[in-house]
């Protein structure tokens, strides 16, 4: 008989495993949060810090920066779905082989096509500019994109597109990063800046990332996702990982993942030995940032999002800041120009929950201090709330 895991149990698992319920374990740091979530979304640089703060409830900008740029126990890298993530260094090789390597191959094909269509160069030209750029970065130790373009003028070659021209610079640096040769270092500016100095990966880490078999890496990536997000459907895992369905099913078979039924009639999967129910975490609330991994961990979101996607996500599926209560999204938060963290609920909640949400908003407001955070991808209700008086 197939085991059934209902929505209440899915919400309880998410609460415990994503560090959203219960006391923060003593000594937990940014690396623990990243591991609990498999990877931290980093397309918007503020998300990394806010996702950590939502779990550890303490001002941790300096601690996160120390993990990223001094101790380098966390690594910012391109990963699943060609998305920027921050991952524990010990897990980076799994992401590289299980997701990034395929992204790099596809990006190389696209760049070569665009170079040819623009009359800029061919594969030999690209290889020569890559090596020249890498050597320029090696000589400098670290450098911004503008500094590298000054050293290698061919980075300023223009590719022509209907929507506007584009320099080769960003595409080539992305390709070198996806190939595991260079890494984004400290931002140029504050912790919310999206411009970075680059470094060669061998200069950034004491040891090179081990080369893993892609099929093995995909299995380990699926194992990590199921351990933290399961039960989830094959479609959820396919979307989150960016794999084909063939690769997704192969990873699930390799894990001998256990089929379960979910509310609504879908088939989900959990790891072997992960079929026992977890306890009810009790009431909890959290204010999560835009693109938080908990929000973005699934393709099918009705069980925690309901019908609120048009107000809380942008048109391309990027989540704005969300208010959570008891395992479901109940509202949105936004920071106004004054620094106030405002909240608007989209569902009725008990008075005690509303008070807890208001306390969390005040806590976040104090945490942000003088910083002003505007999500890179604006959800309609967040934008409206931020601009209202």
C-alpha positions as CSV (number, residue, x, y, z in Angstrom):
1,X,0.0,0.0,0.0
2,X,1.4,3.4,-1.0
3,X,2.0,5.8,1.9
4,X,0.1,9.1,1.9
5,X,1.7,12.3,3.2
6,X,-0.8,15.1,3.6
7,X,-0.3,18.8,3.2
8,X,-0.1,19.4,7.0
9,X,2.8,16.9,7.2
10,X,4.6,18.5,4.2
11,X,4.3,21.9,5.9
12,X,5.7,20.5,9.2
13,X,8.6,18.9,7.4
14,X,9.4,22.2,5.6
15,X,9.3,24.1,8.9
16,X,11.7,21.8,10.7
17,X,14.1,21.1,7.9
18,X,14.4,24.7,6.7
19,X,15.1,26.1,10.1
20,X,11.8,28.0,10.3
21,X,10.3,26.5,13.5
22,X,11.8,25.8,16.9
23,X,14.8,27.4,18.6
24,X,18.0,28.0,16.6
25,X,20.5,25.2,17.3
26,X,23.4,26.6,19.4
27,X,26.4,27.4,17.2
28,X,24.6,27.4,13.9
29,X,26.1,29.7,11.3
30,X,25.6,30.6,7.6
31,X,27.1,27.3,6.5
32,X,24.4,25.4,8.4
33,X,21.6,27.4,6.9
34,X,23.0,26.9,3.4
35,X,23.2,23.1,4.0
36,X,19.7,23.0,5.4
37,X,18.4,24.6,2.2
38,X,20.9,22.7,-0.1
39,X,21.8,26.1,-1.6
40,X,21.0,29.8,-1.0
41,X,19.6,31.7,-3.9
42,X,22.1,34.5,-4.8
43,X,20.8,36.1,-8.0
44,X,19.8,39.0,-5.7
45,X,22.8,39.5,-3.3
46,X,20.6,40.6,-0.5
47,X,18.7,37.3,-0.5
48,X,21.7,35.4,0.8
49,X,21.9,37.6,3.9
50,X,18.2,37.8,4.5
51,X,17.7,34.1,4.1
52,X,20.3,33.5,6.8
53,X,18.9,36.1,9.1
54,X,15.4,34.6,8.8
55,X,16.7,31.4,10.3
56,X,19.3,32.6,12.8
57,X,17.5,35.8,14.0
58,X,20.6,37.8,14.5
59,X,22.6,40.5,12.6
60,X,25.0,38.4,10.6
61,X,26.1,40.5,7.6
62,X,29.7,40.4,8.8
63,X,29.5,36.7,9.6
64,X,28.1,35.8,6.2
65,X,30.8,38.0,4.5
66,X,33.4,36.2,6.6
67,X,32.2,32.8,5.4
68,X,32.1,34.0,1.8
69,X,35.2,36.1,1.5
70,X,37.6,35.3,4.4
71,X,37.1,31.7,5.6
72,X,35.6,30.9,2.1
73,X,33.6,28.1,3.5
74,X,30.7,29.2,1.3
75,X,31.1,29.6,-2.5
76,X,29.1,31.8,-4.9
77,X,28.6,29.9,-8.1
78,X,26.3,29.3,-11.1
79,X,24.2,26.3,-10.5
80,X,20.8,24.8,-11.1
81,X,18.7,26.4,-13.9
82,X,21.6,28.8,-14.7
83,X,20.8,30.5,-11.4
84,X,23.4,32.0,-9.0
85,X,23.6,30.2,-5.7
86,X,25.8,30.2,-2.6
87,X,26.7,26.7,-1.5
88,X,28.9,25.1,1.2
89,X,32.3,24.6,-0.4
90,X,32.2,20.9,0.5
91,X,29.1,20.5,-1.7
92,X,30.3,22.7,-4.6
93,X,31.7,19.8,-6.6
94,X,28.3,18.1,-6.6
95,X,26.6,21.2,-7.9
96,X,29.3,21.8,-10.5
97,X,29.1,18.2,-11.9
98,X,25.4,17.7,-11.3
99,X,24.2,21.0,-12.8
100,X,26.7,23.6,-13.7
101,X,28.7,21.5,-16.2
102,X,25.6,21.1,-18.4
103,X,24.8,24.8,-18.1
104,X,28.3,25.7,-19.2
105,X,28.0,23.5,-22.3
106,X,24.7,25.1,-23.3
107,X,26.0,28.6,-22.6
108,X,29.1,27.9,-24.8
109,X,26.9,26.8,-27.6
110,X,24.8,29.9,-27.3
111,X,27.7,32.3,-27.1
112,X,29.4,30.7,-30.1
113,X,26.2,31.1,-32.1
114,X,25.8,34.8,-31.1
115,X,29.5,35.5,-31.8
116,X,29.1,34.1,-35.3
117,X,25.8,35.8,-36.0
118,X,27.4,39.2,-35.0
119,X,30.5,38.6,-37.0
120,X,32.7,38.8,-33.9
121,X,34.6,35.5,-34.0
122,X,34.5,31.7,-33.9
123,X,35.5,29.0,-31.5
124,X,39.2,29.7,-31.9
125,X,38.6,33.4,-31.2
126,X,36.6,32.6,-28.1
127,X,39.2,30.2,-26.8
128,X,42.0,32.8,-27.3
129,X,40.0,35.5,-25.5
130,X,39.2,33.2,-22.7
131,X,42.8,32.3,-22.1
132,X,43.9,35.9,-22.4
133,X,41.2,37.0,-19.9
134,X,42.1,34.3,-17.5
135,X,45.8,35.2,-17.6
136,X,44.9,38.9,-17.1
137,X,43.0,37.9,-14.0
138,X,45.7,35.7,-12.7
139,X,48.2,38.5,-13.0
140,X,46.0,41.0,-11.2
141,X,44.9,38.5,-8.4
142,X,41.4,40.0,-8.5
143,X,39.7,42.3,-10.8
144,X,36.4,43.8,-11.9
145,X,34.9,43.2,-15.3
146,X,35.9,46.7,-16.3
147,X,39.5,46.2,-15.3
148,X,39.7,42.9,-17.3
149,X,38.2,44.6,-20.3
150,X,40.9,47.2,-20.1
151,X,43.5,44.4,-20.1
152,X,41.8,42.4,-22.9
153,X,40.0,44.9,-25.3
154,X,38.3,42.1,-27.2
155,X,36.0,41.8,-24.2
156,X,34.4,45.0,-25.5
157,X,33.4,43.4,-28.8
158,X,29.7,43.9,-29.4
159,X,27.1,41.3,-30.1
160,X,24.1,42.6,-31.9
161,X,20.6,41.6,-30.8
162,X,17.1,43.0,-31.7
163,X,16.6,44.1,-28.1
164,X,20.0,45.9,-28.0
165,X,23.7,45.3,-28.3
166,X,25.7,43.5,-25.6
167,X,29.4,43.4,-24.9
168,X,31.1,40.0,-24.8
169,X,32.4,40.7,-21.3
170,X,29.6,39.4,-19.1
171,X,28.9,36.4,-21.2
172,X,32.6,35.3,-21.3
173,X,33.1,35.8,-17.6
174,X,29.9,33.8,-16.9
175,X,31.3,31.0,-19.1
176,X,34.7,31.0,-17.3
177,X,32.8,30.8,-14.0
178,X,30.5,28.0,-15.2
179,X,33.6,26.1,-16.3
180,X,34.8,26.3,-12.7
181,X,37.9,28.5,-13.6
182,X,37.0,31.8,-11.9
183,X,34.8,32.9,-9.0
184,X,32.9,36.0,-7.9
185,X,34.7,37.4,-4.9
186,X,33.8,40.4,-2.6
187,X,31.2,42.8,-4.0
188,X,32.2,46.2,-5.1
189,X,30.4,48.2,-2.5
190,X,28.0,47.1,0.3
191,X,26.5,43.7,0.9
192,X,23.5,44.5,-1.4
193,X,25.8,45.3,-4.4
194,X,25.6,43.1,-7.4
195,X,29.0,44.0,-8.9
196,X,31.9,41.8,-7.9
197,X,35.6,41.5,-8.2
198,X,36.6,38.2,-9.8
199,X,39.4,35.8,-8.8
200,X,40.8,32.6,-10.3
201,X,39.4,29.6,-8.5
202,X,42.8,28.1,-7.8
203,X,43.7,31.3,-6.0
204,X,40.4,31.5,-4.1
205,X,40.3,28.0,-2.7
206,X,43.1,26.0,-1.1
207,X,42.2,22.9,-3.0
208,X,40.6,22.4,-6.5
209,X,37.1,21.1,-6.6
210,X,37.2,17.4,-7.2
211,X,35.9,16.1,-10.6
212,X,32.8,14.0,-10.1
213,X,30.9,11.8,-12.4
214,X,27.8,13.8,-13.6
215,X,25.4,10.9,-13.0
216,X,26.7,10.3,-9.5
217,X,26.6,14.1,-8.8
218,X,23.0,14.3,-10.0
219,X,22.1,11.4,-7.6
220,X,23.7,13.3,-4.7
221,X,22.0,16.5,-5.6
222,X,18.7,14.7,-5.7
223,X,19.4,13.1,-2.4
224,X,20.1,16.5,-0.8
225,X,16.9,18.0,-2.3
226,X,14.7,15.1,-1.1
227,X,16.2,15.2,2.3
228,X,15.3,18.9,2.7
229,X,12.3,19.4,0.4
230,X,10.7,16.0,0.2
231,X,8.2,14.8,-0.4
232,X,8.2,16.5,-3.8
233,X,7.1,15.4,-7.3
234,X,9.4,14.4,-10.1
235,X,8.3,17.6,-11.8
236,X,9.4,19.6,-8.8
237,X,12.8,18.0,-8.8
238,X,13.1,18.5,-12.6
239,X,12.2,22.1,-12.4
240,X,14.4,22.9,-9.3
241,X,17.5,21.1,-10.8
242,X,17.1,22.2,-14.4
243,X,17.5,18.6,-15.6
244,X,15.7,16.6,-18.3
245,X,13.0,14.3,-17.0
246,X,15.3,11.4,-18.1
247,X,18.0,12.5,-15.7
248,X,15.5,13.3,-13.0
249,X,14.0,9.8,-13.1
250,X,17.4,8.2,-13.3
251,X,18.5,10.0,-10.1
252,X,15.3,8.9,-8.3
253,X,15.8,5.3,-9.4
254,X,19.4,5.4,-8.2
255,X,18.2,6.6,-4.8
256,X,15.5,4.0,-4.7
257,X,13.2,6.9,-3.8
258,X,9.9,5.9,-2.1
259,X,6.7,6.8,-3.9
260,X,4.0,8.5,-1.8
261,X,0.7,10.0,-2.6
262,X,0.0,13.7,-1.9
263,X,-3.1,15.7,-1.3
264,X,-4.6,16.5,-4.7
265,X,-3.7,13.2,-6.2
266,X,0.0,13.8,-7.1
267,X,2.7,11.3,-6.7
268,X,5.6,12.4,-4.6
269,X,9.0,10.9,-3.5
270,X,10.9,10.7,-0.2
271,X,14.2,9.1,0.6
272,X,14.2,5.5,1.9
273,X,13.8,5.6,5.7
274,X,12.2,9.1,5.6
275,X,8.5,7.9,5.8
276,X,7.8,8.5,9.5
277,X,5.8,11.6,10.3
278,X,7.5,14.5,12.0
279,X,5.9,16.3,14.9
280,X,3.7,19.4,14.5
281,X,6.0,22.4,15.0
282,X,3.3,24.5,16.5
283,X,2.6,28.1,15.5
284,X,5.4,29.9,13.7
285,X,5.9,32.9,11.4
286,X,8.7,34.0,9.2
287,X,9.4,36.9,6.8
288,X,11.4,35.4,3.9
289,X,13.1,37.5,1.2
290,X,12.5,37.5,-2.5
291,X,13.8,34.3,-4.1
292,X,14.2,32.5,-0.8
293,X,15.0,28.8,-1.4
294,X,11.9,27.7,0.6
295,X,9.6,29.6,-1.7
296,X,11.5,28.6,-4.8
297,X,12.0,24.9,-4.0
298,X,9.0,23.5,-5.9
299,X,7.3,23.9,-9.3
300,X,3.9,23.0,-7.8
301,X,3.3,25.5,-5.0
302,X,-0.5,25.4,-4.3
303,X,0.0,23.6,-1.1
304,X,1.8,26.5,0.5
305,X,1.0,29.4,-1.9
306,X,-2.7,28.9,-2.7
307,X,-4.0,31.3,-5.4
308,X,-1.7,34.2,-4.5
309,X,1.0,33.8,-7.2
310,X,-0.2,36.7,-9.4
311,X,0.3,39.1,-6.5
312,X,3.4,37.6,-4.9
313,X,5.4,36.5,-8.0
314,X,6.5,38.5,-11.0
315,X,5.5,37.5,-14.5
316,X,8.5,35.1,-15.0
317,X,8.0,33.2,-11.8
318,X,10.3,35.0,-9.4
319,X,9.0,35.2,-5.8
320,X,8.9,38.5,-4.0
321,X,9.3,38.9,-0.2
322,X,6.7,36.7,1.6
323,X,5.1,36.3,5.0
324,X,4.7,32.8,6.2
325,X,2.6,31.4,9.0
326,X,2.3,27.7,9.9
327,X,3.7,26.5,6.7
328,X,1.9,28.6,4.2
329,X,2.3,32.0,2.6
330,X,-0.2,34.5,4.1
331,X,1.2,37.8,3.0
332,X,3.9,40.1,1.6
333,X,6.4,42.4,3.2
334,X,8.2,45.4,1.8
335,X,10.8,48.0,3.0
336,X,9.7,51.5,2.4
337,X,12.2,54.4,1.6
338,X,11.9,55.4,5.3
339,X,13.2,52.0,6.3
340,X,9.9,50.8,7.7
341,X,9.1,47.1,7.0
342,X,5.4,47.1,6.1
343,X,3.3,44.0,5.9
344,X,0.1,43.2,4.0
345,X,-1.7,39.9,4.6
346,X,-3.6,38.1,1.8
347,X,-5.3,35.6,4.1
348,X,-7.1,35.9,7.4
349,X,-5.0,34.8,10.4
350,X,-5.7,34.7,14.1
351,X,-4.9,37.8,16.2
352,X,-2.0,36.0,17.9
353,X,-0.4,35.2,14.5
354,X,-0.9,38.8,13.3
355,X,0.9,40.0,16.5
356,X,3.8,37.6,15.8
357,X,4.0,38.8,12.2
358,X,4.2,42.4,13.4
359,X,7.0,41.5,15.9
360,X,8.9,39.8,13.1
361,X,8.6,42.9,10.9
362,X,10.0,45.1,13.7
363,X,12.8,42.6,14.2
364,X,13.6,42.7,10.5
365,X,13.3,46.5,10.4
366,X,15.9,46.7,13.2
367,X,18.1,44.2,11.5
368,X,18.2,46.2,8.2
369,X,19.0,49.4,10.0
370,X,20.2,52.0,7.4
371,X,20.2,49.5,4.6
372,X,17.5,49.8,1.9
373,X,16.7,46.6,0.1
374,X,14.7,46.7,-3.2
375,X,14.2,43.2,-4.7
376,X,15.8,42.8,-8.1
377,X,12.5,41.2,-9.3
378,X,9.5,43.2,-8.2
379,X,6.3,41.3,-7.4
380,X,3.2,43.5,-7.9
381,X,2.0,43.6,-4.3
382,X,5.5,44.2,-2.9
383,X,6.0,47.1,-5.2
384,X,2.6,48.6,-4.4
385,X,3.2,48.2,-0.6
386,X,6.7,49.7,-0.8
387,X,5.5,52.8,-2.6
388,X,2.3,53.3,-0.5
389,X,2.2,55.8,2.4
